[in-house]
Amino acid sequence: MAKHPVPKRKSSKTRTKRRYSTWESGELKRLTNKSKTVACPKCKQPRLPHTACSVCGYYRGRVVIDLVAKDSKKVQKVKA
Ligand SMILES: [Zn+2]
């Protein structure tokens, strides 16, 4: 006897194809949602929704990422 779960019946072509088609449509929807971007109100560059803009560092009308400080830190690291 088999020690692992064994399917009682062979799954039909229709059943397999139907399962795959529903999975495929859902996956396509997920992929399109992932690549959705919105224009930044400050610099009009495309950015991901609900995230701070990587170009100007703004989110909801104020600076959340100090890009100037980041750049100066990078320069310091290179010098040291
Ligand atoms: Zn921006």
PDB file of the backbone (N, CA, C, O) and the ligand in Angstrom, with CONECT records:
HET     ZN  A 101       1
ATOM      1  N   MET A   1       0.834  -1.213   0.000  1.00  0.00           N
ATOM      2  CA  MET A   1       0.000   0.000   0.000  1.00  0.00           C
ATOM      3  C   MET A   1       0.862   1.254   0.000  1.00  0.00           C
ATOM      4  O   MET A   1       1.962   1.278   0.551  1.00  0.00           O
ATOM      5  N   ALA A   2       0.334   2.286  -0.629  1.00  0.00           N
ATOM      6  CA  ALA A   2       1.074   3.552  -0.698  1.00  0.00           C
ATOM      7  C   ALA A   2       1.024   4.255   0.651  1.00  0.00           C
ATOM      8  O   ALA A   2       0.000   4.241   1.335  1.00  0.00           O
ATOM      9  N   LYS A   3       2.148   4.871   1.025  1.00  0.00           N
ATOM     10  CA  LYS A   3       2.214   5.544   2.324  1.00  0.00           C
ATOM     11  C   LYS A   3       1.857   7.022   2.232  1.00  0.00           C
ATOM     12  O   LYS A   3       1.810   7.706   3.254  1.00  0.00           O
ATOM     13  N   HIS A   4       1.610   7.514   1.052  1.00  0.00           N
ATOM     14  CA  HIS A   4       1.262   8.929   0.846  1.00  0.00           C
ATOM     15  C   HIS A   4      -0.145   9.020   0.292  1.00  0.00           C
ATOM     16  O   HIS A   4      -0.675   8.033  -0.219  1.00  0.00           O
ATOM     17  N   PRO A   5      -0.779  10.228   0.389  1.00  0.00           N
ATOM     18  CA  PRO A   5      -2.135  10.353  -0.147  1.00  0.00           C
ATOM     19  C   PRO A   5      -2.181  10.133  -1.648  1.00  0.00           C
ATOM     20  O   PRO A   5      -1.400  10.719  -2.398  1.00  0.00           O
ATOM     21  N   VAL A   6      -3.087   9.299  -2.068  1.00  0.00           N
ATOM     22  CA  VAL A   6      -3.203   8.955  -3.483  1.00  0.00           C
ATOM     23  C   VAL A   6      -4.597   9.351  -3.964  1.00  0.00           C
ATOM     24  O   VAL A   6      -5.583   8.991  -3.322  1.00  0.00           O
ATOM     25  N   PRO A   7      -4.708  10.083  -5.078  1.00  0.00           N
ATOM     26  CA  PRO A   7      -6.035  10.451  -5.576  1.00  0.00           C
ATOM     27  C   PRO A   7      -6.829   9.226  -6.014  1.00  0.00           C
ATOM     28  O   PRO A   7      -6.299   8.285  -6.606  1.00  0.00           O
ATOM     29  N   LYS A   8      -8.108   9.277  -5.702  1.00  0.00           N
ATOM     30  CA  LYS A   8      -8.967   8.127  -5.982  1.00  0.00           C
ATOM     31  C   LYS A   8      -9.213   7.969  -7.477  1.00  0.00           C
ATOM     32  O   LYS A   8      -9.257   6.859  -8.008  1.00  0.00           O
ATOM     33  N   ARG A   9      -9.376   9.148  -8.158  1.00  0.00           N
ATOM     34  CA  ARG A   9      -9.679   9.123  -9.585  1.00  0.00           C
ATOM     35  C   ARG A   9      -8.695  10.004 -10.350  1.00  0.00           C
ATOM     36  O   ARG A   9      -8.097  10.930  -9.802  1.00  0.00           O
ATOM     37  N   LYS A  10      -8.552   9.687 -11.621  1.00  0.00           N
ATOM     38  CA  LYS A  10      -7.776  10.538 -12.516  1.00  0.00           C
ATOM     39  C   LYS A  10      -8.564  11.824 -12.741  1.00  0.00           C
ATOM     40  O   LYS A  10      -9.753  11.769 -13.055  1.00  0.00           O
ATOM     41  N   SER A  11      -7.899  13.020 -12.581  1.00  0.00           N
ATOM     42  CA  SER A  11      -8.629  14.269 -12.816  1.00  0.00           C
ATOM     43  C   SER A  11      -8.748  14.489 -14.318  1.00  0.00           C
ATOM     44  O   SER A  11      -7.777  14.375 -15.066  1.00  0.00           O
ATOM     45  N   SER A  12      -9.974  14.810 -14.735  1.00  0.00           N
ATOM     46  CA  SER A  12     -10.271  14.928 -16.172  1.00  0.00           C
ATOM     47  C   SER A  12      -9.610  16.158 -16.777  1.00  0.00           C
ATOM     48  O   SER A  12      -9.190  17.064 -16.057  1.00  0.00           O
ATOM     49  N   LYS A  13      -9.519  16.187 -18.101  1.00  0.00           N
ATOM     50  CA  LYS A  13      -8.935  17.317 -18.830  1.00  0.00           C
ATOM     51  C   LYS A  13      -9.708  18.592 -18.514  1.00  0.00           C
ATOM     52  O   LYS A  13      -9.117  19.650 -18.302  1.00  0.00           O
ATOM     53  N   THR A  14     -11.032  18.482 -18.485  1.00  0.00           N
ATOM     54  CA  THR A  14     -11.894  19.646 -18.227  1.00  0.00           C
ATOM     55  C   THR A  14     -11.594  20.220 -16.843  1.00  0.00           C
ATOM     56  O   THR A  14     -11.432  21.429 -16.685  1.00  0.00           O
ATOM     57  N   ARG A  15     -11.524  19.354 -15.862  1.00  0.00           N
ATOM     58  CA  ARG A  15     -11.281  19.786 -14.474  1.00  0.00           C
ATOM     59  C   ARG A  15      -9.925  20.490 -14.367  1.00  0.00           C
ATOM     60  O   ARG A  15      -9.821  21.557 -13.762  1.00  0.00           O
ATOM     61  N   THR A  16      -8.892  19.888 -14.956  1.00  0.00           N
ATOM     62  CA  THR A  16      -7.549  20.463 -14.912  1.00  0.00           C
ATOM     63  C   THR A  16      -7.518  21.813 -15.605  1.00  0.00           C
ATOM     64  O   THR A  16      -6.966  22.780 -15.078  1.00  0.00           O
ATOM     65  N   LYS A  17      -8.125  21.876 -16.810  1.00  0.00           N
ATOM     66  CA  LYS A  17      -8.105  23.115 -17.586  1.00  0.00           C
ATOM     67  C   LYS A  17      -8.897  24.218 -16.886  1.00  0.00           C
ATOM     68  O   LYS A  17      -8.499  25.383 -16.897  1.00  0.00           O
ATOM     69  N   ARG A  18     -10.027  23.838 -16.275  1.00  0.00           N
ATOM     70  CA  ARG A  18     -10.847  24.829 -15.578  1.00  0.00           C
ATOM     71  C   ARG A  18     -10.058  25.394 -14.391  1.00  0.00           C
ATOM     72  O   ARG A  18     -10.056  26.605 -14.173  1.00  0.00           O
ATOM     73  N   ARG A  19      -9.402  24.542 -13.638  1.00  0.00           N
ATOM     74  CA  ARG A  19      -8.612  24.979 -12.489  1.00  0.00           C
ATOM     75  C   ARG A  19      -7.518  25.941 -12.956  1.00  0.00           C
ATOM     76  O   ARG A  19      -7.313  26.997 -12.358  1.00  0.00           O
ATOM     77  N   TYR A  20      -6.813  25.561 -14.040  1.00  0.00           N
ATOM     78  CA  TYR A  20      -5.719  26.391 -14.524  1.00  0.00           C
ATOM     79  C   TYR A  20      -6.228  27.738 -15.031  1.00  0.00           C
ATOM     80  O   TYR A  20      -5.579  28.762 -14.818  1.00  0.00           O
ATOM     81  N   SER A  21      -7.404  27.748 -15.711  1.00  0.00           N
ATOM     82  CA  SER A  21      -7.923  28.998 -16.272  1.00  0.00           C
ATOM     83  C   SER A  21      -8.264  29.991 -15.164  1.00  0.00           C
ATOM     84  O   SER A  21      -7.985  31.181 -15.307  1.00  0.00           O
ATOM     85  N   THR A  22      -8.854  29.536 -14.074  1.00  0.00           N
ATOM     86  CA  THR A  22      -9.179  30.448 -12.966  1.00  0.00           C
ATOM     87  C   THR A  22      -7.899  30.958 -12.324  1.00  0.00           C
ATOM     88  O   THR A  22      -7.805  32.136 -11.980  1.00  0.00           O
ATOM     89  N   TRP A  23      -6.906  30.076 -12.160  1.00  0.00           N
ATOM     90  CA  TRP A  23      -5.630  30.494 -11.579  1.00  0.00           C
ATOM     91  C   TRP A  23      -4.957  31.529 -12.478  1.00  0.00           C
ATOM     92  O   TRP A  23      -4.406  32.514 -11.988  1.00  0.00           O
ATOM     93  N   GLU A  24      -5.001  31.304 -13.803  1.00  0.00           N
ATOM     94  CA  GLU A  24      -4.348  32.182 -14.771  1.00  0.00           C
ATOM     95  C   GLU A  24      -4.941  33.591 -14.727  1.00  0.00           C
ATOM     96  O   GLU A  24      -4.207  34.580 -14.714  1.00  0.00           O
ATOM     97  N   SER A  25      -6.275  33.677 -14.702  1.00  0.00           N
ATOM     98  CA  SER A  25      -6.916  35.001 -14.702  1.00  0.00           C
ATOM     99  C   SER A  25      -6.559  35.763 -13.429  1.00  0.00           C
ATOM    100  O   SER A  25      -6.307  36.967 -13.476  1.00  0.00           O
ATOM    101  N   GLY A  26      -6.537  35.070 -12.298  1.00  0.00           N
ATOM    102  CA  GLY A  26      -6.174  35.710 -11.033  1.00  0.00           C
ATOM    103  C   GLY A  26      -4.738  36.175 -11.041  1.00  0.00           C
ATOM    104  O   GLY A  26      -4.424  37.260 -10.552  1.00  0.00           O
ATOM    105  N   GLU A  27      -3.860  35.351 -11.599  1.00  0.00           N
ATOM    106  CA  GLU A  27      -2.422  35.680 -11.644  1.00  0.00           C
ATOM    107  C   GLU A  27      -2.180  36.895 -12.527  1.00  0.00           C
ATOM    108  O   GLU A  27      -1.379  37.765 -12.184  1.00  0.00           O
ATOM    109  N   LEU A  28      -2.864  36.959 -13.653  1.00  0.00           N
ATOM    110  CA  LEU A  28      -2.724  38.109 -14.557  1.00  0.00           C
ATOM    111  C   LEU A  28      -3.163  39.388 -13.852  1.00  0.00           C
ATOM    112  O   LEU A  28      -2.522  40.430 -13.990  1.00  0.00           O
ATOM    113  N   LYS A  29      -4.259  39.305 -13.094  1.00  0.00           N
ATOM    114  CA  LYS A  29      -4.763  40.459 -12.362  1.00  0.00           C
ATOM    115  C   LYS A  29      -3.732  40.917 -11.343  1.00  0.00           C
ATOM    116  O   LYS A  29      -3.478  42.114 -11.207  1.00  0.00           O
ATOM    117  N   ARG A  30      -3.133  39.962 -10.622  1.00  0.00           N
ATOM    118  CA  ARG A  30      -2.130  40.288  -9.601  1.00  0.00           C
ATOM    119  C   ARG A  30      -0.919  40.965 -10.241  1.00  0.00           C
ATOM    120  O   ARG A  30      -0.394  41.943  -9.707  1.00  0.00           O
ATOM    121  N   LEU A  31      -0.479  40.440 -11.387  1.00  0.00           N
ATOM    122  CA  LEU A  31       0.699  40.997 -12.063  1.00  0.00           C
ATOM    123  C   LEU A  31       0.430  42.414 -12.538  1.00  0.00           C
ATOM    124  O   LEU A  31       1.297  43.279 -12.412  1.00  0.00           O
ATOM    125  N   THR A  32      -0.763  42.673 -13.086  1.00  0.00           N
ATOM    126  CA  THR A  32      -1.071  44.022 -13.559  1.00  0.00           C
ATOM    127  C   THR A  32      -1.185  44.987 -12.387  1.00  0.00           C
ATOM    128  O   THR A  32      -0.809  46.152 -12.511  1.00  0.00           O
ATOM    129  N   ASN A  33      -1.698  44.521 -11.249  1.00  0.00           N
ATOM    130  CA  ASN A  33      -1.794  45.393 -10.077  1.00  0.00           C
ATOM    131  C   ASN A  33      -0.407  45.755  -9.550  1.00  0.00           C
ATOM    132  O   ASN A  33      -0.195  46.866  -9.066  1.00  0.00           O
ATOM    133  N   LYS A  34       0.540  44.814  -9.645  1.00  0.00           N
ATOM    134  CA  LYS A  34       1.882  45.048  -9.128  1.00  0.00           C
ATOM    135  C   LYS A  34       2.584  46.152  -9.902  1.00  0.00           C
ATOM    136  O   LYS A  34       3.325  46.943  -9.320  1.00  0.00           O
ATOM    137  N   SER A  35       2.353  46.211 -11.230  1.00  0.00           N
ATOM    138  CA  SER A  35       3.074  47.168 -12.053  1.00  0.00           C
ATOM    139  C   SER A  35       2.352  48.507 -12.162  1.00  0.00           C
ATOM    140  O   SER A  35       2.730  49.347 -12.979  1.00  0.00           O
ATOM    141  N   LYS A  36       1.310  48.718 -11.343  1.00  0.00           N
ATOM    142  CA  LYS A  36       0.543  49.967 -11.416  1.00  0.00           C
ATOM    143  C   LYS A  36       1.358  51.111 -10.802  1.00  0.00           C
ATOM    144  O   LYS A  36       1.932  50.966  -9.723  1.00  0.00           O
ATOM    145  N   THR A  37       1.398  52.225 -11.489  1.00  0.00           N
ATOM    146  CA  THR A  37       2.120  53.390 -10.979  1.00  0.00           C
ATOM    147  C   THR A  37       1.202  54.610 -11.034  1.00  0.00           C
ATOM    148  O   THR A  37       0.256  54.663 -11.819  1.00  0.00           O
ATOM    149  N   VAL A  38       1.503  55.574 -10.191  1.00  0.00           N
ATOM    150  CA  VAL A  38       0.782  56.849 -10.197  1.00  0.00           C
ATOM    151  C   VAL A  38       1.804  57.964 -10.370  1.00  0.00           C
ATOM    152  O   VAL A  38       2.969  57.811 -10.002  1.00  0.00           O
ATOM    153  N   ALA A  39       1.361  59.094 -10.936  1.00  0.00           N
ATOM    154  CA  ALA A  39       2.275  60.216 -11.136  1.00  0.00           C
ATOM    155  C   ALA A  39       2.476  60.957  -9.818  1.00  0.00           C
ATOM    156  O   ALA A  39       1.518  61.207  -9.086  1.00  0.00           O
ATOM    157  N   CYS A  40       3.718  61.302  -9.524  1.00  0.00           N
ATOM    158  CA  CYS A  40       4.040  62.052  -8.295  1.00  0.00           C
ATOM    159  C   CYS A  40       3.472  63.473  -8.445  1.00  0.00           C
ATOM    160  O   CYS A  40       3.713  64.117  -9.467  1.00  0.00           O
ATOM    161  N   PRO A  41       2.726  63.973  -7.451  1.00  0.00           N
ATOM    162  CA  PRO A  41       2.157  65.322  -7.568  1.00  0.00           C
ATOM    163  C   PRO A  41       3.211  66.429  -7.561  1.00  0.00           C
ATOM    164  O   PRO A  41       2.959  67.541  -8.027  1.00  0.00           O
ATOM    165  N   LYS A  42       4.391  66.112  -7.029  1.00  0.00           N
ATOM    166  CA  LYS A  42       5.444  67.128  -6.946  1.00  0.00           C
ATOM    167  C   LYS A  42       6.260  67.207  -8.244  1.00  0.00           C
ATOM    168  O   LYS A  42       6.392  68.279  -8.835  1.00  0.00           O
ATOM    169  N   CYS A  43       6.807  66.059  -8.681  1.00  0.00           N
ATOM    170  CA  CYS A  43       7.700  66.068  -9.842  1.00  0.00           C
ATOM    171  C   CYS A  43       7.115  65.366 -11.065  1.00  0.00           C
ATOM    172  O   CYS A  43       7.762  65.300 -12.110  1.00  0.00           O
ATOM    173  N   LYS A  44       5.879  64.835 -10.941  1.00  0.00           N
ATOM    174  CA  LYS A  44       5.152  64.190 -12.049  1.00  0.00           C
ATOM    175  C   LYS A  44       5.833  62.919 -12.580  1.00  0.00           C
ATOM    176  O   LYS A  44       5.511  62.449 -13.671  1.00  0.00           O
ATOM    177  N   GLN A  45       6.760  62.378 -11.815  1.00  0.00           N
ATOM    178  CA  GLN A  45       7.427  61.142 -12.223  1.00  0.00           C
ATOM    179  C   GLN A  45       6.583  59.950 -11.760  1.00  0.00           C
ATOM    180  O   GLN A  45       5.940  60.039 -10.714  1.00  0.00           O
ATOM    181  N   PRO A  46       6.563  58.841 -12.501  1.00  0.00           N
ATOM    182  CA  PRO A  46       5.791  57.687 -12.051  1.00  0.00           C
ATOM    183  C   PRO A  46       6.403  57.049 -10.809  1.00  0.00           C
ATOM    184  O   PRO A  46       7.611  56.823 -10.735  1.00  0.00           O
ATOM    185  N   ARG A  47       5.538  56.762  -9.833  1.00  0.00           N
ATOM    186  CA  ARG A  47       5.995  56.096  -8.616  1.00  0.00           C
ATOM    187  C   ARG A  47       4.956  55.067  -8.213  1.00  0.00           C
ATOM    188  O   ARG A  47       3.824  55.116  -8.694  1.00  0.00           O
ATOM    189  N   LEU A  48       5.315  54.135  -7.338  1.00  0.00           N
ATOM    190  CA  LEU A  48       4.385  53.127  -6.857  1.00  0.00           C
ATOM    191  C   LEU A  48       3.382  53.783  -5.915  1.00  0.00           C
ATOM    192  O   LEU A  48       3.757  54.668  -5.146  1.00  0.00           O
ATOM    193  N   PRO A  49       2.095  53.365  -5.956  1.00  0.00           N
ATOM    194  CA  PRO A  49       1.127  53.970  -5.060  1.00  0.00           C
ATOM    195  C   PRO A  49       1.416  53.666  -3.587  1.00  0.00           C
ATOM    196  O   PRO A  49       1.910  52.585  -3.267  1.00  0.00           O
ATOM    197  N   HIS A  50       1.118  54.597  -2.700  1.00  0.00           N
ATOM    198  CA  HIS A  50       1.294  54.478  -1.244  1.00  0.00           C
ATOM    199  C   HIS A  50       2.766  54.354  -0.858  1.00  0.00           C
ATOM    200  O   HIS A  50       3.091  53.766   0.174  1.00  0.00           O
ATOM    201  N   THR A  51       3.655  54.906  -1.685  1.00  0.00           N
ATOM    202  CA  THR A  51       5.075  54.901  -1.339  1.00  0.00           C
ATOM    203  C   THR A  51       5.647  56.293  -1.590  1.00  0.00           C
ATOM    204  O   THR A  51       5.115  57.067  -2.386  1.00  0.00           O
ATOM    205  N   ALA A  52       6.734  56.592  -0.898  1.00  0.00           N
ATOM    206  CA  ALA A  52       7.388  57.877  -1.101  1.00  0.00           C
ATOM    207  C   ALA A  52       8.076  57.890  -2.462  1.00  0.00           C
ATOM    208  O   ALA A  52       8.561  56.862  -2.932  1.00  0.00           O
ATOM    209  N   CYS A  53       8.112  59.066  -3.088  1.00  0.00           N
ATOM    210  CA  CYS A  53       8.741  59.205  -4.400  1.00  0.00           C
ATOM    211  C   CYS A  53      10.254  59.084  -4.245  1.00  0.00           C
ATOM    212  O   CYS A  53      10.854  59.717  -3.377  1.00  0.00           O
ATOM    213  N   SER A  54      10.861  58.259  -5.103  1.00  0.00           N
ATOM    214  CA  SER A  54      12.311  58.056  -5.007  1.00  0.00           C
ATOM    215  C   SER A  54      13.089  59.168  -5.703  1.00  0.00           C
ATOM    216  O   SER A  54      14.302  59.277  -5.527  1.00  0.00           O
ATOM    217  N   VAL A  55      12.397  59.999  -6.496  1.00  0.00           N
ATOM    218  CA  VAL A  55      13.072  61.076  -7.232  1.00  0.00           C
ATOM    219  C   VAL A  55      13.203  62.316  -6.354  1.00  0.00           C
ATOM    220  O   VAL A  55      14.292  62.876  -6.225  1.00  0.00           O
ATOM    221  N   CYS A  56      12.070  62.753  -5.738  1.00  0.00           N
ATOM    222  CA  CYS A  56      12.095  63.975  -4.934  1.00  0.00           C
ATOM    223  C   CYS A  56      11.949  63.705  -3.434  1.00  0.00           C
ATOM    224  O   CYS A  56      12.139  64.618  -2.631  1.00  0.00           O
ATOM    225  N   GLY A  57      11.613  62.464  -3.038  1.00  0.00           N
ATOM    226  CA  GLY A  57      11.514  62.130  -1.616  1.00  0.00           C
ATOM    227  C   GLY A  57      10.268  62.633  -0.928  1.00  0.00           C
ATOM    228  O   GLY A  57      10.226  62.688   0.301  1.00  0.00           O
ATOM    229  N   TYR A  58       9.247  63.002  -1.688  1.00  0.00           N
ATOM    230  CA  TYR A  58       8.026  63.543  -1.114  1.00  0.00           C
ATOM    231  C   TYR A  58       6.983  62.451  -0.939  1.00  0.00           C
ATOM    232  O   TYR A  58       6.888  61.531  -1.751  1.00  0.00           O
ATOM    233  N   TYR A  59       6.208  62.561   0.121  1.00  0.00           N
ATOM    234  CA  TYR A  59       5.032  61.718   0.317  1.00  0.00           C
ATOM    235  C   TYR A  59       3.990  62.524   1.065  1.00  0.00           C
ATOM    236  O   TYR A  59       4.271  63.055   2.140  1.00  0.00           O
ATOM    237  N   ARG A  60       2.795  62.623   0.514  1.00  0.00           N
ATOM    238  CA  ARG A  60       1.655  63.368   1.070  1.00  0.00           C
ATOM    239  C   ARG A  60       2.031  64.816   1.381  1.00  0.00           C
ATOM    240  O   ARG A  60       1.686  65.353   2.434  1.00  0.00           O
ATOM    241  N   GLY A  61       2.742  65.428   0.444  1.00  0.00           N
ATOM    242  CA  GLY A  61       3.002  66.853   0.534  1.00  0.00           C
ATOM    243  C   GLY A  61       4.161  67.261   1.424  1.00  0.00           C
ATOM    244  O   GLY A  61       4.356  68.454   1.656  1.00  0.00           O
ATOM    245  N   ARG A  62       4.947  66.300   1.936  1.00  0.00           N
ATOM    246  CA  ARG A  62       6.107  66.691   2.732  1.00  0.00           C
ATOM    247  C   ARG A  62       7.275  65.738   2.451  1.00  0.00           C
ATOM    248  O   ARG A  62       7.090  64.643   1.921  1.00  0.00           O
ATOM    249  N   VAL A  63       8.478  66.183   2.820  1.00  0.00           N
ATOM    250  CA  VAL A  63       9.679  65.385   2.568  1.00  0.00           C
ATOM    251  C   VAL A  63       9.765  64.267   3.612  1.00  0.00           C
ATOM    252  O   VAL A  63       9.756  64.529   4.815  1.00  0.00           O
ATOM    253  N   VAL A  64       9.846  63.044   3.148  1.00  0.00           N
ATOM    254  CA  VAL A  64      10.010  61.920   4.070  1.00  0.00           C
ATOM    255  C   VAL A  64      11.379  61.265   3.882  1.00  0.00           C
ATOM    256  O   VAL A  64      11.885  60.614   4.795  1.00  0.00           O
ATOM    257  N   ILE A  65      11.975  61.434   2.711  1.00  0.00           N
ATOM    258  CA  ILE A  65      13.319  60.914   2.470  1.00  0.00           C
ATOM    259  C   ILE A  65      14.221  62.106   2.170  1.00  0.00           C
ATOM    260  O   ILE A  65      14.011  62.815   1.186  1.00  0.00           O
ATOM    261  N   ASP A  66      15.214  62.325   3.009  1.00  0.00           N
ATOM    262  CA  ASP A  66      16.138  63.437   2.784  1.00  0.00           C
ATOM    263  C   ASP A  66      17.191  62.973   1.777  1.00  0.00           C
ATOM    264  O   ASP A  66      18.213  62.393   2.144  1.00  0.00           O
ATOM    265  N   LEU A  67      16.916  63.242   0.497  1.00  0.00           N
ATOM    266  CA  LEU A  67      17.802  62.747  -0.562  1.00  0.00           C
ATOM    267  C   LEU A  67      19.155  63.452  -0.531  1.00  0.00           C
ATOM    268  O   LEU A  67      20.171  62.842  -0.866  1.00  0.00           O
ATOM    269  N   VAL A  68      19.188  64.723  -0.138  1.00  0.00           N
ATOM    270  CA  VAL A  68      20.450  65.475  -0.082  1.00  0.00           C
ATOM    271  C   VAL A  68      21.371  64.875   0.982  1.00  0.00           C
ATOM    272  O   VAL A  68      22.565  64.682   0.748  1.00  0.00           O
ATOM    273  N   ALA A  69      20.791  64.578   2.173  1.00  0.00           N
ATOM    274  CA  ALA A  69      21.582  63.990   3.257  1.00  0.00           C
ATOM    275  C   ALA A  69      22.113  62.612   2.845  1.00  0.00           C
ATOM    276  O   ALA A  69      23.250  62.252   3.152  1.00  0.00           O
ATOM    277  N   LYS A  70      21.262  61.846   2.142  1.00  0.00           N
ATOM    278  CA  LYS A  70      21.683  60.523   1.676  1.00  0.00           C
ATOM    279  C   LYS A  70      22.898  60.631   0.758  1.00  0.00           C
ATOM    280  O   LYS A  70      23.860  59.874   0.888  1.00  0.00           O
ATOM    281  N   ASP A  71      22.838  61.602  -0.188  1.00  0.00           N
ATOM    282  CA  ASP A  71      23.931  61.781  -1.138  1.00  0.00           C
ATOM    283  C   ASP A  71      25.222  62.185  -0.423  1.00  0.00           C
ATOM    284  O   ASP A  71      26.295  61.678  -0.751  1.00  0.00           O
ATOM    285  N   SER A  72      25.123  63.109   0.569  1.00  0.00           N
ATOM    286  CA  SER A  72      26.313  63.560   1.282  1.00  0.00           C
ATOM    287  C   SER A  72      26.930  62.400   2.070  1.00  0.00           C
ATOM    288  O   SER A  72      28.152  62.287   2.162  1.00  0.00           O
ATOM    289  N   LYS A  73      26.060  61.521   2.650  1.00  0.00           N
ATOM    290  CA  LYS A  73      26.551  60.352   3.375  1.00  0.00           C
ATOM    291  C   LYS A  73      27.329  59.433   2.440  1.00  0.00           C
ATOM    292  O   LYS A  73      28.376  58.896   2.800  1.00  0.00           O
ATOM    293  N   LYS A  74      26.792  59.261   1.223  1.00  0.00           N
ATOM    294  CA  LYS A  74      27.453  58.398   0.235  1.00  0.00           C
ATOM    295  C   LYS A  74      28.852  58.919  -0.076  1.00  0.00           C
ATOM    296  O   LYS A  74      29.815  58.157  -0.159  1.00  0.00           O
ATOM    297  N   VAL A  75      28.938  60.259  -0.249  1.00  0.00           N
ATOM    298  CA  VAL A  75      30.220  60.882  -0.573  1.00  0.00           C
ATOM    299  C   VAL A  75      31.215  60.656   0.565  1.00  0.00           C
ATOM    300  O   VAL A  75      32.385  60.358   0.325  1.00  0.00           O
ATOM    301  N   GLN A  76      30.732  60.802   1.835  1.00  0.00           N
ATOM    302  CA  GLN A  76      31.590  60.597   2.991  1.00  0.00           C
ATOM    303  C   GLN A  76      32.133  59.175   3.030  1.00  0.00           C
ATOM    304  O   GLN A  76      33.303  58.945   3.335  1.00  0.00           O
ATOM    305  N   LYS A  77      31.248  58.215   2.709  1.00  0.00           N
ATOM    306  CA  LYS A  77      31.655  56.817   2.719  1.00  0.00           C
ATOM    307  C   LYS A  77      32.755  56.563   1.686  1.00  0.00           C
ATOM    308  O   LYS A  77      33.702  55.818   1.938  1.00  0.00           O
ATOM    309  N   VAL A  78      32.611  57.193   0.531  1.00  0.00           N
ATOM    310  CA  VAL A  78      33.595  57.000  -0.535  1.00  0.00           C
ATOM    311  C   VAL A  78      34.952  57.557  -0.109  1.00  0.00           C
ATOM    312  O   VAL A  78      35.994  56.965  -0.390  1.00  0.00           O
ATOM    313  N   LYS A  79      34.925  58.742   0.597  1.00  0.00           N
ATOM    314  CA  LYS A  79      36.166  59.396   1.012  1.00  0.00           C
ATOM    315  C   LYS A  79      36.890  58.567   2.077  1.00  0.00           C
ATOM    316  O   LYS A  79      38.117  58.473   2.058  1.00  0.00           O
ATOM    317  N   ALA A  80      36.136  57.965   3.007  1.00  0.00           N
ATOM    318  CA  ALA A  80      36.730  57.248   4.128  1.00  0.00           C
ATOM    319  C   ALA A  80      37.286  55.880   3.766  1.00  0.00           C
ATOM    320  O   ALA A  80      37.813  55.180   4.631  1.00  0.00           O
TER     321      ALA A  80
HETATM  322 ZN    ZN A 101       8.436  63.024  -6.874  1.00  0.00          ZN2+
END
